[in-house]
Amino acid sequence: MKRNVCMIMALTAVFLLASGSALALGPVDVEGRVMYWQGDTDVDGETADMDGYGAEFDLWFTNKLGVTAAFWPVEGKDLAAGFDKDYMNLDVKWRLFSPTEHNYLAVGVGYQDTDISTPFGSFDTSGFRLVVEGNVGLVGILQGYGTLAYMPSMDELDTEFDTGTAMEYEFGVQVKFALVGIYAGYRVHDVEWDFNDGPGSVTLKDDGIVAGVGFEF
């Protein structure tokens, strides 16, 4: 847990420094979110509990162009103790449709790196992402949000597993109070690798509820 907190704090500091530099160029919109993720880890059909705290940061340089940085460390519980993952990504986004600040549809590209630690060794896999995200006002201060990312080619884990594909998505609602938002939703990260030496594949999936708070600067 201490490692996770330190990583989140470091990512927060780096992003705030970048935001300060961007502010010198003109008006920007910046939001930071801290979220708690609780659910299940599924390793090729075997399921155990997992949880973790994540940090996400959005910076919109203009009404159209923005970037997102995110770090989601996940810890396995019970039967999956010692089976941990760190999901990190950086995306560049473009708003296709944005009638208001909190009603928009955006697409983007990015890069994701996933570190996997197990009692038997550590692995790393990474690849580029295609991203779609949107936000819509519902009633009053209640808004809906959603993000979908597809990774068509994740690096092979080792000599046994070939390159993989992954899907990540999150959807939910947020309540906005001036510069503060309260979030609740559902998040999934699902990746599948094929075996190098024959048919078949192995899957790794984390899914569960998320909740947290965001702050706009």
ABEGO torsion letter per residue (X at the ends): XAAAAAAAAAAAAAAAAAAAAAAAAEBBBBBBBBBBBBBBBBBGGBBBBBBEBBBBBBBBABAABBBBBBBBBBBBBEAABGBBBBBBBBBBBBBABBABAABBBBBBBBBBBBBBBBAAEBBBBBEBBBBBBBBBBBBEABBBBBBBBBBABBBBABAABBBBBBBBBBBEBBBBBEABBBBBBBBBBBBBBBBAAEBEBBBBBBBEBBBBBBBBX
